[in-house]
Amino acid sequence: MSIENNYQYILSQLPQNVKLVAVSKTNPAKKIKEVYDLGQRAFGENKVQELLEKQPVLPNDVEWHLIGHLQTNKVKYIAGFIAMIESIDSEKLLREIDKEALKNDRKINVLLQVKIAKEDTKFGLTTDEATDIFNKYLNGNYPNIEIKGLMGMASFVDDETQIREEFNVLKQLFDKLSELKPLETLSMGMSGDFPLAIECGSNSVRVGSAIFGERNY
Ligand SMILES: *Cc1c(COP(=O)(O)O)cnc(C)c1O
């Protein structure tokens, strides 16, 4: 299948209210431009270095999402242009982004990444930590940040019941926090599990290999 066919096929699977973030990590700018030319604007990268190489050679209206673990000392390199940082996994990181947003005279959109997978390898906040941070935000902390929603990754397992349980945990937290202040974005679902994620309430999916092909790592 060509990238174009893959892309159109994924789009055809998404209900109208679900946003697609095309995860372009490890793929060269040329391939990203191919998908851009089909109309896609939101792209996801997980490494700052790689993002900084691609951003200048792609059109200005690309909406870049950072979806990987972000070290505080690298925030300054992306603070001027990043559209969304989906991977807030500590309060320290949020403080740093707030500071850099102010320096750049802009607000930075973020998602709180919540650890829902039972696997031990994934970054993310506990539901309690995310709730605590959200309350501080509502009380006026982090004035240069917009917390738009939550992001989570389910375990890499075949067991649909387990994946569904994990997504449901995030959906429940999303609904609970939305009672305090309505949240816009519930980012869950990747190439292997996005239909399930959408069933569980996702309205933003991060799809990479199903568009660009398998990555070689
Ligand atoms: C790589 C990655 C994706 C996309 O994974 P695919 O299986 O290629 O769709 C989504 N979310 C995050 C956080 C990722 O690191």
The ligand as an ORCA input file, in Angstrom:
! r2SCAN-3c Opt
* xyz 0 1
  C       5.299      5.998     18.087
  C       4.153      6.505     18.850
  C       2.856      6.451     18.335
  C       2.510      5.836     16.988
  O       2.743      4.480     16.998
  P       2.258      3.563     15.757
  O       2.112      2.227     16.366
  O       3.352      3.651     14.750
  O       1.005      4.129     15.249
  C       1.834      6.984     19.092
  N       2.055      7.530     20.294
  C       3.285      7.617     20.822
  C       3.440      8.244     22.151
  C       4.373      7.101     20.132
  O       5.588      7.161     20.669
*
